[in-house]
Amino acid sequence: MTNEKLNIGIILGSTRQGRVSPQVGEWVKEIADKRGDANYEIVDIADYQLPFLGTTDGTEPGIAAWNEKLNSLDGFVFIVQEYNHSITGALKNALDFAREAWNNKAAGIVSYGSTGGARAAEHLRGIMGELMIADVRVHPTLSLFTDFENGTVFKPAELHLNNVNAMLDQVDAWSGALKTLRK
């Protein structure tokens, strides 16, 4: 295998006005960039303006651009917020707008919510299995009560740093191993 760095997308799973996922994504990217083991980039599903699946003829440019972006990546870190005990509709829609672009890649999850986003992360794991995304075990969970000031300003506890790095270790290792399947 070459020494070429892997490309890992940090996917923001919300498109809501006033969302905090960009703060969490930037924090993960800052940690990841210090490692130097892969090329990490923020991938904001809001930028692709995906229509609801099945409501159009599928020719919108955002759909092709979304699949092209996913094809360029070797692995993912999903920033997942919990709404009604699950993932956002926007994230589910974005997952459904691609199929092969997800296959044989690895992903980690950083979730947040009143219970650390654990229920949303579990729902996401089931979806990822169907899309042939290998999800890694380490899963940093952030609490709306202790890691966000007034529910809007992200101030993570120091203890999360070790979990994020351990998750990134697994995403990097698995992404490299799975890349051999896609060649």
C-alpha positions as CSV (number, residue, x, y, z in Angstrom):
1,M,0.0,0.0,0.0
2,T,1.2,3.5,-0.7
3,N,1.9,6.2,1.9
4,E,-0.7,8.4,0.4
5,K,-2.9,10.0,3.1
6,L,-6.5,9.0,3.3
7,N,-9.3,11.5,2.8
8,I,-11.8,11.6,5.6
9,G,-15.0,13.7,5.5
10,I,-16.5,15.1,8.7
11,I,-20.1,15.1,7.8
12,L,-22.4,17.7,9.5
13,G,-25.7,15.9,10.0
14,S,-28.0,18.9,10.5
15,T,-29.2,21.6,8.2
16,R,-31.4,23.5,10.7
17,Q,-31.1,27.2,11.3
18,G,-29.1,27.8,14.5
19,R,-27.6,24.3,14.4
20,V,-24.5,23.7,16.5
21,S,-23.1,20.9,14.3
22,P,-20.6,23.3,12.6
23,Q,-19.0,24.0,16.1
24,V,-18.7,20.3,16.8
25,G,-17.4,19.5,13.4
26,E,-14.7,22.3,13.6
27,W,-13.6,21.0,17.0
28,V,-13.3,17.4,15.6
29,K,-11.4,18.8,12.6
30,E,-9.0,20.8,14.8
31,I,-8.2,17.6,16.8
32,A,-7.9,15.6,13.6
33,D,-5.6,18.0,11.8
34,K,-3.1,18.0,14.6
35,R,-2.7,14.2,14.1
36,G,-1.4,14.6,10.5
37,D,-2.4,11.0,9.6
38,A,-5.1,11.8,7.0
39,N,-6.6,14.7,5.1
40,Y,-9.7,15.8,7.0
41,E,-12.4,18.1,5.7
42,I,-15.8,19.4,6.7
43,V,-18.6,18.2,4.5
44,D,-21.8,20.1,5.1
45,I,-24.9,18.4,3.6
46,A,-26.6,21.8,3.6
47,D,-24.2,22.9,0.9
48,Y,-25.7,20.4,-1.5
49,Q,-29.3,21.5,-1.3
50,L,-30.6,17.9,-1.7
51,P,-34.3,17.6,-2.5
52,F,-36.3,15.0,-0.7
53,L,-35.6,11.7,-2.2
54,G,-38.3,10.7,-4.7
55,T,-39.8,14.1,-5.1
56,T,-37.9,15.2,-8.2
57,D,-36.5,13.6,-11.4
58,G,-33.0,13.4,-9.7
59,T,-31.2,15.8,-12.1
60,E,-30.5,18.5,-9.5
61,P,-26.8,19.4,-9.6
62,G,-26.5,18.9,-5.8
63,I,-27.2,15.2,-6.1
64,A,-24.3,14.6,-8.5
65,A,-22.0,16.8,-6.5
66,W,-22.9,15.0,-3.3
67,N,-22.1,11.6,-4.8
68,E,-18.9,13.0,-6.3
69,K,-17.8,14.3,-2.9
70,L,-18.5,11.0,-1.2
71,N,-16.7,9.1,-3.9
72,S,-13.6,11.2,-3.2
73,L,-13.5,10.2,0.4
74,D,-12.1,7.1,2.1
75,G,-13.9,7.4,5.3
76,F,-16.2,9.5,7.4
77,V,-16.9,11.0,10.8
78,F,-20.6,11.7,11.3
79,I,-21.5,14.6,13.5
80,V,-24.9,13.4,14.7
81,Q,-27.6,15.2,16.7
82,E,-30.5,13.4,18.3
83,Y,-34.0,14.6,17.3
84,N,-36.9,12.5,18.4
85,H,-34.6,9.6,19.4
86,S,-33.1,9.3,15.9
87,I,-31.0,11.1,13.3
88,T,-32.2,14.2,11.4
89,G,-34.4,13.8,8.4
90,A,-31.7,15.7,6.4
91,L,-29.0,13.2,7.3
92,K,-31.3,10.2,6.4
93,N,-32.1,11.9,3.1
94,A,-28.4,12.5,2.4
95,L,-27.5,8.9,3.2
96,D,-30.3,7.7,0.9
97,F,-29.1,9.8,-2.0
98,A,-26.0,7.7,-2.4
99,R,-25.4,4.0,-2.4
100,E,-22.1,2.8,-3.9
101,A,-20.3,5.9,-2.8
102,W,-20.7,4.7,0.8
103,N,-19.7,1.1,0.2
104,N,-16.6,-0.4,1.8
105,K,-15.7,2.7,3.8
106,A,-15.3,3.2,7.5
107,A,-17.0,5.7,9.7
108,G,-17.0,7.0,13.2
109,I,-19.7,8.9,15.1
110,V,-19.6,11.9,17.3
111,S,-23.1,12.5,18.7
112,Y,-24.8,14.9,21.0
113,G,-28.1,15.3,22.7
114,S,-29.8,15.0,26.1
115,T,-28.5,11.4,26.3
116,G,-25.3,12.1,24.4
117,G,-27.1,11.4,21.1
118,A,-26.7,7.6,21.8
119,R,-30.1,6.7,20.4
120,A,-29.5,8.6,17.2
121,A,-26.0,6.9,16.9
122,E,-27.6,3.5,17.2
123,H,-30.1,4.2,14.5
124,L,-27.3,5.5,12.3
125,R,-25.3,2.3,12.8
126,G,-28.2,0.2,11.4
127,I,-28.4,2.4,8.3
128,M,-24.6,2.3,7.9
129,G,-24.7,-1.5,7.9
130,E,-27.1,-1.6,5.0
131,L,-24.9,0.9,3.1
132,M,-21.8,-1.3,3.7
133,I,-20.2,1.3,5.9
134,A,-18.1,-0.2,8.7
135,D,-18.7,1.7,11.9
136,V,-16.0,1.8,14.5
137,R,-16.5,1.1,18.1
138,V,-15.3,4.2,19.9
139,H,-18.1,6.7,20.0
140,P,-17.6,10.1,21.7
141,T,-20.9,11.3,23.1
142,L,-21.5,14.9,24.1
143,S,-24.2,16.1,26.5
144,L,-26.4,19.1,25.8
145,F,-26.3,19.8,29.6
146,T,-22.5,19.7,30.2
147,D,-20.8,20.3,26.8
148,F,-22.9,23.2,25.6
149,E,-23.5,26.6,27.3
150,N,-27.2,27.5,27.1
151,G,-27.6,24.7,24.5
152,T,-25.9,26.9,21.8
153,V,-22.2,27.4,22.6
154,F,-20.1,24.3,22.3
155,K,-17.7,24.0,25.3
156,P,-16.5,20.4,25.3
157,A,-15.1,18.8,28.5
158,E,-11.4,17.9,28.2
159,L,-12.2,14.2,28.8
160,H,-13.6,14.0,25.2
161,L,-10.2,14.5,23.6
162,N,-9.0,11.0,24.3
163,N,-12.2,9.5,22.9
164,V,-12.1,11.6,19.7
165,N,-8.5,10.5,19.1
166,A,-9.3,6.9,19.8
167,M,-12.2,7.1,17.4
168,L,-10.0,8.7,14.7
169,D,-7.4,6.0,15.2
170,Q,-10.0,3.4,14.3
171,V,-11.5,5.4,11.4
172,D,-8.0,5.8,9.9
173,A,-7.0,2.2,10.3
174,W,-10.3,0.8,9.0
175,S,-10.4,3.3,6.1
176,G,-7.0,2.2,5.0
177,A,-7.8,-1.5,5.2
178,L,-11.1,-1.0,3.4
179,K,-9.5,1.0,0.6
180,T,-7.8,-2.2,-0.5
181,L,-11.2,-3.7,-1.2
182,R,-12.2,-0.7,-3.5
183,K,-9.1,-0.9,-5.7
